[in-house]
Amino acid sequence: MIDVSELLDALARAKMTFELRPWGYEFVIDPGDFLLKFIHVDEGERTSLHYHDQKDEIKFIVNTDENGAIVGGDGERFPGGRVVRNLPGEAHRAIGPLDLIEVTSHHDDVTRIADDYGRV
């Protein structure tokens, strides 16, 4: 069972950053053992198609319209109101307009397959 007071203490001590991305932005809370991110992908933009060697991600899709989604490497679309888990090795990308909350297990672990912004 989760000790809520320990969780709140960890979040209070966490490092918080705001990072602009070419596709939108991320607000990142880093309490040490995991990352909690609020991610916004602008309308008409998308993140790179990528995968992670170790990173295990759980995404809560908060807000989107009919065009926004998390898309798997096989093209399967996960629209708003869904919870999506991306295991290590699974290719995926986010397509805007989209807002999501992500809980992830690792920091810098990304291998880009395709990218609209030349970051491959």
SULPEBEL-V893558 format. One record per residue. N is the residue number from 1. PSI is psi in whole degrees, 0 to 359 (none if undefined). OMEGA is omega in whole degrees, 0 to 359 (NA if undefined). D_CENTER is the distance of its C-alpha to the mean C-alpha in Angstrom with 1 decimal. Layout:
BEGIN
{{N,PSI,OMEGA,D_CENTER} {N,PSI,OMEGA,D_CENTER}}
END
This chain:
BEGIN
{{1,143,180,25.2} {2,131,173,22.9} {3,105,186,25.0} {4,323,181,23.6} {5,322,176,25.6} {6,319,178,24.2} {7,314,179,20.6} {8,321,177,21.7} {9,316,179,23.5} {10,317,179,20.6} {11,325,179,18.4} {12,329,180,21.5} {13,355,188,21.8} {14,150,172,18.2} {15,133,180,17.4} {16,134,180,15.6} {17,154,174,14.5} {18,124,185,13.7} {19,119,174,12.7} {20,139,177,13.7} {21,160,179,12.3} {22,340,181,14.5} {23,353,183,12.5} {24,235,179,11.8} {25,165,175,10.6} {26,136,168,8.4} {27,119,190,10.4} {28,130,174,10.0} {29,122,185,12.4} {30,93,177,13.6} {31,357,176,16.4} {32,307,184,17.0} {33,345,181,16.3} {34,172,174,12.5} {35,142,173,9.8} {36,122,184,8.8} {37,139,164,6.6} {38,120,185,7.5} {39,132,176,6.1} {40,125,175,9.1} {41,121,182,10.0} {42,154,177,13.8} {43,133,179,16.2} {44,359,180,17.3} {45,166,176,14.5} {46,151,176,11.9} {47,171,176,9.6} {48,154,167,11.5} {49,120,188,12.2} {50,170,173,11.4} {51,171,181,11.5} {52,140,178,11.7} {53,324,184,15.1} {54,331,189,14.4} {55,132,176,10.8} {56,119,186,10.4} {57,141,169,7.2} {58,125,183,7.9} {59,131,174,6.2} {60,109,183,8.9} {61,109,188,9.6} {62,313,188,11.7} {63,138,177,13.4} {64,170,167,14.2} {65,193,185,17.5} {66,344,180,19.0} {67,337,183,17.4} {68,146,180,13.7} {69,163,162,11.8} {70,133,182,9.4} {71,129,177,12.0} {72,166,180,12.9} {73,337,178,15.1} {74,2,179,18.1} {75,356,179,17.4} {76,133,182,16.8} {77,138,176,15.1} {78,102,184,13.3} {79,187,182,14.1} {80,155,179,13.8} {81,9,183,14.9} {82,160,169,13.4} {83,129,183,11.6} {84,135,175,10.1} {85,128,174,10.1} {86,112,179,9.5} {87,162,176,12.3} {88,138,178,13.4} {89,349,181,14.9} {90,120,178,13.3} {91,143,180,12.6} {92,165,173,10.1} {93,162,176,8.9} {94,138,180,8.0} {95,130,182,11.4} {96,162,9,12.5} {97,135,185,13.8} {98,137,170,10.7} {99,135,179,9.4} {100,158,173,6.9} {101,130,183,6.7} {102,135,171,4.7} {103,125,186,7.5} {104,154,188,7.7} {105,341,184,11.2} {106,167,180,11.6} {107,252,187,11.5} {108,100,180,12.4} {109,80,181,12.3} {110,135,172,11.6} {111,114,182,14.2} {112,136,177,14.2} {113,317,179,16.4} {114,145,184,16.7} {115,130,179,15.7} {116,348,187,17.3} {117,15,175,17.6} {118,26,182,19.5} {119,13,182,17.2} {120,none,NA,18.1}}
END
